[in-house]
Amino acid sequence: MRDSRSAAWDAYSQSRTQRRRTNARGETTWFNWTQHPDHGPGAEILRLKPGDSVLDLGCGSGGNLAHLAFLGMRATGVDLSGAQLAKARERWTEVEGMEVHQGDALAFLTTSATRFDAVYSVFGAAYFTDPRLTLPTVRRHLAPGGVFAMSQHPAVDGCYGCQASYIPRGADEDPAIVRRWDYPPAIWTALFEEHGFEDVTAAVLPAPPHGRRRIGTLLVRGVRGS
Ligand SMILES: C[S@@+](CC[C@H](N)C(=O)[O-])C[C@H]1O[C@@H](n2cnc3c(N)ncnc32)[C@H](O)[C@@H]1O
C-alpha cells in the first residue's frame, strides 16, 4: 500500500515551482539551507572535498544535491515523493555523480552499506522524523569525523516535540497531515550530544533584513565522534 506520507508530499510538490535557473550571483547550482533566496551559509558547512560521498535525507527536487555533485562529490538523495524525484530527474539530468532513490530516508539508510562522509537534510526527512530514530541511524552511517547538518523552521515558543504540519490540497479537499519535530536550539544540542555527535552548534539564522518574510531558519550541525 502507498505510504500516506508520499501522497502528502506529492501534493506539496504540485504547489512548488522548480528552482530558479540562476541565483543572484548568476550561478546555475548553489546550496541553500534556508527558505529565503540568496541567503545564509552554503555547502562549506559539510566540510566535503571532491570524491567524498554525501547523502541528502528528503532531497526533494534535488537542487542542493545537484550543487554538491557539480562540486565533485558523490551525491545521493532519498525522498518519499515520486513527484519530487520526477522534478529532480527532469531538471538535473545532465549532472554527473548524482543519484536519487525513492523511499523513506531511515529505511534507505538501514539497508545501505555505505558510510557517508556527510549527511544533511534541508527542511527534509530529518524535520519529519523523530530525531531519536534519525540520530542513531545517521551516526551509524557516517564516517568518523563526518558532519550531520539539518535545517528547518525554528520552533514556536512552547510548541515542542511532535507537531502536526498541514499541507494544502485542492479547495474541496482536507489538507494532508504529516508529523514534524520541533525543539529549541538547546534541546537539539542535547539530543545531538546524547547520540554521539560532537562540536554541536544549533542556532536560528534570522531572516534577511529586507523583505516581508520574518521567520528565520534553525540550523543544527554536529560531527560524528569516533
Ligand atoms: C519541504 S520539502 C524540502 C525538499 C528539499 N530538501 C528542499 O530543500 O527543497 C520536504 C521533503 O522531504 C521529503 N520527506 C519527508 N519525510 C521523508 C522521509 N521520512 N523520508 C524521505 N523523504 C521525506 C518530502 O517528500 C519532501 O520532498
The ligand as a Gaussian input file, in Angstrom:
#p B3LYP/6-31G(d) Opt

LIG

0 1
 C        9.757000      20.764000       2.431000
 S       10.367000      19.572000       1.286000
 C       12.097000      20.013000       1.187000
 C       12.777000      19.399000      -0.018000
 C       14.242000      19.776000      -0.213000
 N       15.088000      19.299000       0.854000
 C       14.408000      21.259000      -0.428000
 O       15.103000      21.909000       0.362000
 O       13.828000      21.779000      -1.393000
 C       10.414000      18.097000       2.311000
 C       10.869000      16.878000       1.548000
 O       11.153000      15.831000       2.477000
 C       10.638000      14.624000       1.968000
 N       10.407000      13.710000       3.111000
 C        9.640000      13.932000       4.203000
 N        9.707000      12.890000       5.049000
 C       10.543000      11.981000       4.473000
 C       11.021000      10.699000       4.851000
 N       10.657000      10.134000       6.001000
 N       11.878000      10.058000       4.014000
 C       12.256000      10.629000       2.826000
 N       11.822000      11.831000       2.425000
 C       10.986000      12.504000       3.225000
 C        9.363000      15.033000       1.243000
 O        8.935000      14.096000       0.295000
 C        9.773000      16.353000       0.618000
 O       10.301000      16.193000      -0.680000

